[in-house]
Amino acid sequence: MSEPKASSVDALERWALFGAEWRVVSLSDEQAVVELCTCTGEPVERWESGDPALISYLRRAQPNRSDN
């Protein structure tokens, strides 16, 4: 697992803009784990981050998650 180097939110938006996918593995108030996947859904990298901006972005992007 790696901590994203650039702005996590910008990186996720670029990832999706290029046709790839990302998915939340776990999300809490303190930490987020996100898988970056190919356009076919195959995981290629996993991020772990405590960045409050990323956690907030993921909560907004995944409003129906009940396990927060």
N, C-alpha and C positions, 0 to 999 in steps of 0.2 A: 504494500500500500504506500501511496505517496501523498504528500501535501502538495496541492497545486501551487505552482510558482507565481504565475500571473494572477490577476484578478479572477477569482474562481467563477464569479457570475459571468464575466465577459468570456471566459474560456468555455463555459457550458453553452452559452448562446452561440459562439462561433462553431462549436462542435456540432450543434444541431443545424446551423445554417449550411454547413457543408454536407448535410444529408445523413449524418450519423445519429446515433441515439444515446441517451444517458438515462439511467434509472436510479432511484433512491433505494439503497440497500437498508439503511437505518437512519433515523432522524430523531434527535432529542434536542433539548434546549442547549446542550453543551457541545454536541458533536453531530456531524453528518458523514455518512459514508455513501459515496456515489460510484456507480460503475459506468465507465465510458465504453460504449459498444459500437460495433460496426453498424452499417445500415441494415444488415441482416440480423442484428441482435446479439452477435457474438461479443462477449466481454473482452476488452483489450487492455484496460487499465482500471484500477480502483483507487479512488481518492478518499482520504480521511481528513476532515478539517473541522476546526473549532471556530472558523470565521463566522461571526454573527451575521454579516451581510449575506453569506452563502446560505446559512440556515434559514434566514428570513425569506430569501428568494425561493428556496426549495419548498418552504411552507406555502408560499403563494402559488407556486407552480403545481403543487400537489394538494389542492384544497380538500379533497375527499379522504385523505389518509386519516384513519382513526387511531393509529398506534403511536401518535406523537407524544 
